[in-house]
Amino acid sequence: MEARCGDDLEDVVAARKVLTRAESQAQTRQELLDAAEQLFYANGYHATSLAAIAAEAGRTIGAVYSNFEGKEALCLEVIRNRSMAELNQLLGPLVAAGVSIDDRLAALASWWARIGAEPNLVVLTAEYVTSTFHNPEQLAKAREALERFKESTRVLLEDAVPEGVPADHPLMDDAIEVAVATGAGIAMAQALGTIDAQRGASLMVANMRLWFDALANGKLT
């Protein structure tokens, strides 16, 4: 009995050590992501080295490669995490807006105007895409991330569409594709300074109103 109790205690201690290592690795990974986002935003993708990211995070270059395959993978995770965080910021206002389409679109406009005033994410995304475009492996990972982003957009769109519109509406897939593509185009125009954040928000709302009408009526007019 004593031997078994001793063995059990050793198992608990070992499990705690594993958990501690896992927590430590997660903390290191997050610190690297935070440092990478800060430097990518400040200096751009090409001008930021992994060595600089490691130094900013207070870690070694070995820690970077222990957590990420390389600079491309690190950048993609920064983009993915920030994009999802921004989408999550829209969910609460959409729910709070209730059933009014005008209120939901107003929530969308407010959200878009806020993120549109901060072009860092769209600029970094453009840098990443152009840098990895001829790398099939990275391009496949970017497409996978985009598909997950579209699925999250679907969840938001299903919460925002007029009452009575089913989730499997035949135009829903088209609405999601156009929302993402239009958003990317407007965001790039804002980053280039050809339109401001308020104008971008107005254009995005006008586009979504068109699709809300199409979903409610069952066809594009």
C-alpha positions as a LaTeX table, in Angstrom:
\begin{tabular}{lrrr}
\hline
Residue & $x$ (\AA) & $y$ (\AA) & $z$ (\AA) \\
\hline
Met1 & 0.00 & 0.00 & 0.00 \\
Glu2 & 2.77 & 2.42 & 0.96 \\
Ala3 & 4.62 & 1.70 & $-2.26$ \\
Arg4 & 1.49 & 2.32 & $-4.29$ \\
Cys5 & 0.82 & 5.60 & $-2.47$ \\
Gly6 & 4.39 & 6.63 & $-3.14$ \\
Asp7 & 4.00 & 5.78 & $-6.80$ \\
Asp8 & 0.76 & 7.78 & $-6.94$ \\
Leu9 & 2.48 & 10.79 & $-5.40$ \\
Glu10 & 5.30 & 10.56 & $-7.93$ \\
Asp11 & 2.72 & 10.44 & $-10.71$ \\
Val12 & 1.05 & 13.59 & $-9.36$ \\
Val13 & 4.38 & 15.39 & $-9.11$ \\
Ala14 & 5.29 & 14.32 & $-12.64$ \\
Ala15 & 1.90 & 15.48 & $-13.96$ \\
Arg16 & 2.37 & 18.85 & $-12.29$ \\
Lys17 & 5.80 & 19.21 & $-13.87$ \\
Val18 & 4.32 & 18.45 & $-17.30$ \\
Leu19 & 1.56 & 20.99 & $-16.72$ \\
Thr20 & 4.10 & 23.56 & $-15.59$ \\
Arg21 & 6.16 & 23.01 & $-18.73$ \\
Ala22 & 3.05 & 23.30 & $-20.87$ \\
Glu23 & 2.06 & 26.52 & $-19.14$ \\
Ser24 & 5.58 & 27.87 & $-19.51$ \\
Gln25 & 5.63 & 27.06 & $-23.21$ \\
Ala26 & 2.23 & 28.70 & $-23.69$ \\
Gln27 & 3.49 & 31.82 & $-21.93$ \\
Thr28 & 6.62 & 31.90 & $-24.08$ \\
Arg29 & 4.55 & 31.46 & $-27.22$ \\
Gln30 & 2.24 & 34.32 & $-26.27$ \\
Glu31 & 5.16 & 36.60 & $-25.42$ \\
Leu32 & 6.67 & 35.90 & $-28.83$ \\
Leu33 & 3.34 & 36.61 & $-30.54$ \\
Asp34 & 2.95 & 39.88 & $-28.64$ \\
Ala35 & 6.49 & 40.95 & $-29.51$ \\
Ala36 & 6.03 & 39.95 & $-33.15$ \\
Glu37 & 2.80 & 41.91 & $-33.47$ \\
Gln38 & 4.40 & 44.99 & $-31.94$ \\
Leu39 & 7.44 & 44.88 & $-34.24$ \\
Phe40 & 5.55 & 43.88 & $-37.38$ \\
Tyr41 & 3.19 & 46.80 & $-36.86$ \\
Ala42 & 5.99 & 49.24 & $-36.07$ \\
Asn43 & 8.55 & 48.23 & $-38.70$ \\
Gly44 & 6.76 & 46.06 & $-41.24$ \\
Tyr45 & 7.07 & 42.38 & $-42.07$ \\
His46 & 10.26 & 42.53 & $-44.15$ \\
Ala47 & 12.19 & 44.79 & $-41.78$ \\
Thr48 & 11.45 & 42.64 & $-38.73$ \\
Ser49 & 13.79 & 39.73 & $-38.03$ \\
Leu50 & 13.22 & 36.73 & $-35.81$ \\
Ala51 & 16.24 & 37.79 & $-33.77$ \\
Ala52 & 14.60 & 41.16 & $-33.09$ \\
Ile53 & 11.36 & 39.45 & $-32.07$ \\
Ala54 & 13.21 & 37.11 & $-29.72$ \\
Ala55 & 15.07 & 40.03 & $-28.15$ \\
Glu56 & 11.87 & 42.05 & $-27.73$ \\
Ala57 & 10.23 & 39.10 & $-25.98$ \\
Gly58 & 13.31 & 38.49 & $-23.82$ \\
Arg59 & 13.74 & 35.04 & $-25.36$ \\
Thr60 & 16.35 & 33.23 & $-27.42$ \\
Ile61 & 16.13 & 32.56 & $-31.14$ \\
Gly62 & 15.88 & 28.89 & $-30.19$ \\
Ala63 & 12.65 & 29.64 & $-28.33$ \\
Val64 & 11.21 & 31.10 & $-31.52$ \\
Tyr65 & 11.97 & 27.97 & $-33.52$ \\
Ser66 & 10.67 & 25.78 & $-30.69$ \\
Asn67 & 7.26 & 27.41 & $-31.09$ \\
Phe68 & 7.07 & 28.37 & $-34.78$ \\
Glu69 & 8.38 & 26.92 & $-38.02$ \\
Gly70 & 9.70 & 30.29 & $-39.06$ \\
Lys71 & 8.88 & 33.94 & $-39.66$ \\
Glu72 & 6.04 & 33.16 & $-42.07$ \\
Ala73 & 4.27 & 30.87 & $-39.60$ \\
Leu74 & 4.72 & 33.39 & $-36.79$ \\
Cys75 & 3.32 & 36.23 & $-38.88$ \\
Leu76 & 0.33 & 34.17 & $-40.02$ \\
Glu77 & $-0.58$ & 33.36 & $-36.43$ \\
Val78 & $-0.33$ & 37.04 & $-35.50$ \\
Ile79 & $-2.70$ & 37.89 & $-38.36$ \\
Arg80 & $-5.09$ & 35.05 & $-37.52$ \\
Asn81 & $-5.23$ & 35.89 & $-33.81$ \\
Arg82 & $-5.72$ & 39.61 & $-34.36$ \\
Ser83 & $-8.38$ & 39.06 & $-37.05$ \\
Met84 & $-10.38$ & 36.74 & $-34.80$ \\
Ala85 & $-10.03$ & 39.12 & $-31.87$ \\
Glu86 & $-11.43$ & 41.95 & $-33.99$ \\
Leu87 & $-14.36$ & 39.81 & $-35.14$ \\
Asn88 & $-15.11$ & 38.88 & $-31.55$ \\
Gln89 & $-15.31$ & 42.59 & $-30.73$ \\
Leu90 & $-18.26$ & 42.86 & $-33.12$ \\
Leu91 & $-20.31$ & 40.00 & $-31.66$ \\
Gly92 & $-21.35$ & 41.79 & $-28.46$ \\
Pro93 & $-22.63$ & 44.97 & $-30.17$ \\
Leu94 & $-24.56$ & 42.90 & $-32.73$ \\
Val95 & $-26.30$ & 40.93 & $-29.99$ \\
Ala96 & $-27.00$ & 44.11 & $-28.01$ \\
Ala97 & $-28.51$ & 45.75 & $-31.11$ \\
Gly98 & $-31.53$ & 43.43 & $-30.92$ \\
Val99 & $-33.73$ & 42.70 & $-33.93$ \\
Ser100 & $-33.51$ & 46.11 & $-35.61$ \\
Ile101 & $-31.57$ & 45.89 & $-38.87$ \\
Asp102 & $-30.74$ & 49.60 & $-38.65$ \\
Asp103 & $-29.30$ & 49.11 & $-35.17$ \\
Arg104 & $-27.29$ & 46.10 & $-36.31$ \\
Leu105 & $-25.88$ & 48.03 & $-39.24$ \\
Ala106 & $-25.08$ & 50.95 & $-36.94$ \\
Ala107 & $-23.13$ & 48.54 & $-34.73$ \\
Leu108 & $-21.28$ & 47.30 & $-37.81$ \\
Ala109 & $-20.51$ & 50.87 & $-38.89$ \\
Ser110 & $-19.14$ & 51.80 & $-35.48$ \\
Trp111 & $-16.97$ & 48.69 & $-35.36$ \\
Trp112 & $-15.67$ & 49.20 & $-38.90$ \\
Ala113 & $-14.87$ & 52.87 & $-38.30$ \\
Arg114 & $-12.80$ & 51.88 & $-35.27$ \\
Ile115 & $-10.74$ & 49.16 & $-36.92$ \\
Gly116 & $-10.52$ & 51.15 & $-40.16$ \\
Ala117 & $-8.67$ & 53.90 & $-38.33$ \\
Glu118 & $-5.92$ & 51.38 & $-37.49$ \\
Pro119 & $-4.48$ & 50.07 & $-40.80$ \\
Asn120 & $-1.68$ & 47.98 & $-39.29$ \\
Leu121 & $-3.45$ & 44.64 & $-39.63$ \\
Val122 & $-4.42$ & 45.04 & $-43.28$ \\
Val123 & $-0.94$ & 46.32 & $-44.20$ \\
Leu124 & 0.72 & 43.38 & $-42.43$ \\
Thr125 & $-1.66$ & 40.96 & $-44.16$ \\
Ala126 & $-0.81$ & 42.45 & $-47.55$ \\
Glu127 & 2.92 & 42.17 & $-46.81$ \\
Tyr128 & 2.52 & 38.56 & $-45.72$ \\
Val129 & 0.50 & 37.55 & $-48.78$ \\
Thr130 & 2.89 & 39.16 & $-51.27$ \\
Ser131 & 5.90 & 37.67 & $-49.48$ \\
Thr132 & 4.56 & 34.11 & $-49.38$ \\
Phe133 & 2.55 & 34.07 & $-52.61$ \\
His134 & 5.08 & 31.84 & $-54.39$ \\
Asn135 & 5.42 & 29.47 & $-51.43$ \\
Pro136 & 2.74 & 26.77 & $-51.97$ \\
Glu137 & 2.93 & 25.49 & $-48.39$ \\
Gln138 & 2.47 & 28.91 & $-46.80$ \\
Leu139 & $-0.18$ & 29.86 & $-49.35$ \\
Ala140 & $-2.15$ & 26.74 & $-48.43$ \\
Lys141 & $-1.95$ & 27.66 & $-44.75$ \\
Ala142 & $-3.09$ & 31.20 & $-45.53$ \\
Arg143 & $-6.08$ & 29.84 & $-47.46$ \\
Glu144 & $-6.93$ & 27.58 & $-44.54$ \\
Ala145 & $-6.82$ & 30.57 & $-42.19$ \\
Leu146 & $-9.07$ & 32.51 & $-44.58$ \\
Glu147 & $-11.62$ & 29.69 & $-44.61$ \\
Arg148 & $-11.73$ & 29.73 & $-40.81$ \\
Phe149 & $-12.19$ & 33.50 & $-40.93$ \\
Lys150 & $-15.10$ & 33.05 & $-43.33$ \\
Glu151 & $-16.72$ & 30.54 & $-40.98$ \\
Ser152 & $-16.48$ & 33.06 & $-38.15$ \\
Thr153 & $-17.93$ & 35.70 & $-40.46$ \\
Arg154 & $-20.81$ & 33.31 & $-41.16$ \\
Val155 & $-21.60$ & 33.12 & $-37.44$ \\
Leu156 & $-21.69$ & 36.91 & $-37.20$ \\
Leu157 & $-23.73$ & 37.26 & $-40.37$ \\
Glu158 & $-26.29$ & 34.74 & $-39.15$ \\
Asp159 & $-26.72$ & 36.89 & $-36.03$ \\
Ala160 & $-27.08$ & 40.07 & $-38.09$ \\
Val161 & $-29.41$ & 39.09 & $-40.94$ \\
Pro162 & $-33.15$ & 39.92 & $-40.86$ \\
Glu163 & $-35.40$ & 37.77 & $-38.70$ \\
Gly164 & $-36.69$ & 34.69 & $-40.50$ \\
Val165 & $-33.74$ & 34.28 & $-42.87$ \\
Pro166 & $-32.54$ & 30.65 & $-42.50$ \\
Ala167 & $-28.87$ & 29.85 & $-41.96$ \\
Asp168 & $-28.90$ & 27.64 & $-45.07$ \\
His169 & $-30.28$ & 30.39 & $-47.31$ \\
Pro170 & $-28.98$ & 29.78 & $-50.87$ \\
Leu171 & $-27.49$ & 33.27 & $-51.02$ \\
Met172 & $-25.70$ & 33.03 & $-47.65$ \\
Asp173 & $-22.44$ & 31.69 & $-49.09$ \\
Asp174 & $-22.38$ & 34.46 & $-51.70$ \\
Ala175 & $-23.08$ & 37.07 & $-49.02$ \\
Ile176 & $-20.14$ & 35.83 & $-46.94$ \\
Glu177 & $-17.75$ & 35.77 & $-49.91$ \\
Val178 & $-18.74$ & 39.30 & $-50.93$ \\
Ala179 & $-18.61$ & 40.62 & $-47.36$ \\
Val180 & $-15.06$ & 39.34 & $-46.88$ \\
Ala181 & $-13.86$ & 40.45 & $-50.33$ \\
Thr182 & $-15.50$ & 43.87 & $-50.07$ \\
Gly183 & $-14.15$ & 44.35 & $-46.58$ \\
Ala184 & $-10.63$ & 43.54 & $-47.76$ \\
Gly185 & $-10.89$ & 46.02 & $-50.62$ \\
Ile186 & $-12.28$ & 48.80 & $-48.45$ \\
Ala187 & $-9.65$ & 48.13 & $-45.79$ \\
Met188 & $-6.88$ & 48.40 & $-48.37$ \\
Ala189 & $-8.31$ & 51.66 & $-49.72$ \\
Gln190 & $-8.35$ & 53.03 & $-46.18$ \\
Ala191 & $-4.77$ & 51.90 & $-45.59$ \\
Leu192 & $-3.70$ & 53.69 & $-48.79$ \\
Gly193 & $-5.56$ & 56.81 & $-47.70$ \\
Thr194 & $-7.93$ & 57.03 & $-50.67$ \\
Ile195 & $-10.91$ & 56.93 & $-48.30$ \\
Asp196 & $-11.16$ & 57.56 & $-44.57$ \\
Ala197 & $-12.53$ & 55.23 & $-41.89$ \\
Gln198 & $-15.97$ & 56.85 & $-41.82$ \\
Arg199 & $-16.35$ & 56.58 & $-45.59$ \\
Gly200 & $-15.20$ & 52.98 & $-45.41$ \\
Ala201 & $-17.80$ & 52.25 & $-42.75$ \\
Ser202 & $-20.53$ & 53.83 & $-44.90$ \\
Leu203 & $-19.54$ & 51.73 & $-47.91$ \\
Met204 & $-19.43$ & 48.55 & $-45.85$ \\
Val205 & $-22.88$ & 49.23 & $-44.40$ \\
Ala206 & $-24.32$ & 50.01 & $-47.85$ \\
Asn207 & $-22.95$ & 46.70 & $-49.14$ \\
Met208 & $-24.36$ & 44.74 & $-46.21$ \\
Arg209 & $-27.76$ & 46.43 & $-46.50$ \\
Leu210 & $-27.89$ & 45.32 & $-50.13$ \\
Trp211 & $-27.20$ & 41.73 & $-49.10$ \\
Phe212 & $-29.63$ & 41.84 & $-46.18$ \\
Asp213 & $-32.34$ & 42.92 & $-48.63$ \\
Ala214 & $-31.33$ & 40.12 & $-51.00$ \\
Leu215 & $-31.47$ & 37.54 & $-48.21$ \\
Ala216 & $-34.86$ & 38.79 & $-47.07$ \\
Asn217 & $-36.29$ & 38.86 & $-50.61$ \\
Gly218 & $-34.64$ & 35.67 & $-51.79$ \\
Lys219 & $-32.88$ & 37.30 & $-54.73$ \\
Leu220 & $-30.54$ & 40.08 & $-55.78$ \\
Thr221 & $-32.26$ & 43.06 & $-57.37$ \\
\hline
\end{tabular}
